[in-house]
Each structure stands twice: as structure tokens, then as C-alpha cells.
Amino acid sequence: MCYAQIGGASAQCIRTMEIIIDMITPCAFRDPSQEPFCYARQETLIAGRGLTDRTIHNHERELERIGLIERRLGANGARCKRKGLGLFLTPALNLVPEMLDADVRNKAEKKEHDELRGDRSRLYRYAKHSLEILNSLPCPPEGFDEMMDAFRSWPRADKLKYISLDGLRSHVQAAHDLWKRIEEHVVKPGERSGEPEARFGCHIQDQIEEKILSCNAEGEEKMSSARASEPDCSGSGPDGPPHCLESNHPTEIAPRKAQKLPRINNRILYELASPELNMHIDIAGAGDQNSNPSLYAIETGVWSRLSEIGTKISAWHTAIDRLTIMGAILAGVITDARLSDPRLPPVVNPGGYLRGMVQADERGELNLISSFMGLLARRAREDEDGLPQDH
């Protein structure tokens, strides 16, 4: 039925196809000497569904166009078992290899679509808070209004699932390009008008990261139409996908005491990461090796690495909901490092290990500071021994 859906068949048409298959004896599909066919009248295919004969006729034509059935009918559309007249499924049987390939492609495209929506969710949060900080400056950088207008033109989170894969690819690429433009103004204070103080850019970057890490990441808030140049965090967002960080979908995570996190910067996180994780961080940061990547590149790289080693997206979302974004990032770095720790039994299920950390936090038993210090000590020993990380 997935093949019919890919071919553009409606849900009602697919249901008609299912009824046709149900009316054929199973042995007809197993016997190579037979051609499975349905000789039921159109009135039978309607089966109390509230459809007309014309609708069923159109369904049959549509299924024939897709290549799933062949209509061998008598005069006036007559069907007869004895005369061998009816709807033959031989074309569908001949298409089984193509159907399997189409199903694989469809699942891969769906996975990519979901990943792109997740990437846009992260880009939205970072771009939004970066623009807030730039707008708070006494003199916003040149081109700020243009960047703000481009940001406001992004489609809402709940609209992304209706965008084609190619369209979503283009949008996420444009969103990433905009984020890079915004980031240049954040980390290169010399591009702003006026003489900045020493370490002014670093101070702004710290503000951005602290705002992102302290927010609840629950919504793509609406911008105030009265003041288009000023991001507004007080609005309510759309009813987007249930696990999308841009939606205001309520979570079911129990109230908790905030997890204490070590005070670390992006450079230290990058140094602690395994070579495989660093590769994903570099890819998320435009492909260039950078020992001090952006927080966006770190978050994207951590999830890409966790996904690569078999972690489900639900485990990652649960970690973010429970531990905050920074806590989830640190837990992801620890999970990845734990895979290659020679002193401990190997981790068979990284997703289960990550969920175990979340459950430990729910019991009040998780100590990310202690885990961080342990990983820091391990990396120090590896440097002293001259050993490459995680090999």
C-alpha cells in the first residue's frame, strides 16, 4: 500500500485496493500457475462505505494507472469468475522488487525529512536568541533589519511537515546560511559600528549560550507585529509536531530539581569528544575543523553521532526535556566516550545508556559533574600516555 501512496493514490483508493486483495483467495498468490484476480462487482467493493459506483470506477482506473492492477472486463464492465473477467493483480506481483525499493527510499526520505525538521528547530532557537542579543546592543550591526526580516519569513514549525523534501532541504540550507551571517556579527565584533571593548564578542556569545541553555525550549514564539525588529519571547507557539523543540506541546516530564552542570566552554567539549564525534561536529559547523565550534554545531554533532550509534530520537528528546540542552549534550558526549572505555564493560545499547542517565536523574542519583570530571581525567591520562582518543 505504501507504493500506491507514493504513486499518489488517495486513502479511499488504497482502501479499495485492500478490499480487492481481501476478496482473492490466498492460494491464488502462492500458485505460480494462477493469476490472482477479483471478480466481485463494484457494489460489493463499495461494502457500505458510502461511495458511488463512479468513485469505485475511478479508483480502479487510478490503480491501473499506478500499475497495481489490470482491468480485464466484459461488456459494460462485467466481471465473471468462470470467464476469467475481473481485476487482475499480476502487475502488482511483477512490481514487488520495485515496491520494496520504493519502500526503502520512502523510509529514507522520511528519516531525512525528520532530521531536517530537527535541524531547523535548532537553527530557530540559536538564530532567535542571537538576534535578541544583537538587538539589545546600543547600535545593532549593519544589516540587522534584513536578517530579522529573513528570520521572520521562516515557515512555522507545524508547517514544515507539509513541505516537500527538496523544499525543506532548500529552506534549511537558507536558514543555516542566515544563522552563519548572524553568528559572524556575534563572534566578530570588529564588524559592528563603534569601538567594542576587549572580549566584547565573547561576552555576547556567553549571553547567547546562557539564554539558550536556560530557556525551556518549548516554543517557536510569535514575533510582535508592532515591533518587527525586536524578537519577542512572550508569545505562544503553534501546535507543531509533539516532540519538536519549536512547538509548545506540553511534556510529561515530572517536575525536577535543576541538574548541576559543570562550567565548561565549547573548546573543552570539543577536546573531550571522540574523533568520531568531532567529525560530526565539524560537519555541522560547515565541514571545517574548528577546535572552538559554535554551540549549534556541538548540539547537532552530538545528536548525529548518537543517531549513528543507534540512539532513537525519542531518547534524545527525553534527555533534553529532563536534563536541559546543555545537560543532554554533556550526557551525549559521555555516552559516546563510554562506548570505548577499556576499563568498563562495553555498552551494547547507547540509547539505553542515555535513557539510564535520564532515569538516574529522575531518582536524584545522576551526577554529571562527577561524570565530566571522570572523562576529563581519562582524556588527561590518554594525553600523558600519547594514546589517540577512543582507539
Secondary structure by P-SEA (a helix, b strand, c coil): caaaaaacccaaaaaaaaaaaaaccccccccccbbbbbccccccccccccccaaaaaaaaaaaaaaccccccccccbbbbccccccccaaaaaaaaaaaaaaaaaaaaaaaaaaaaaaaaaaaaaaaaaaaaaaaaccccccaaaaaaaaaaacccccccccccaaaaaaaaaaaaaaaaaaaaaaacccccccccccaaaaaaaaaaaaaaaacccccccccccccccccccccccccccccccccccccccccccccccccccaaaaaaaccaaaaaaaaaaacccccccccaaaaaaaaaaaaaaacccaaaaaaaaaaccaaaaaaaaaaaaaacccccccccccaaaaaaaaaaaaaaccccaaaaaaaaaaaaaaaaaacccccc
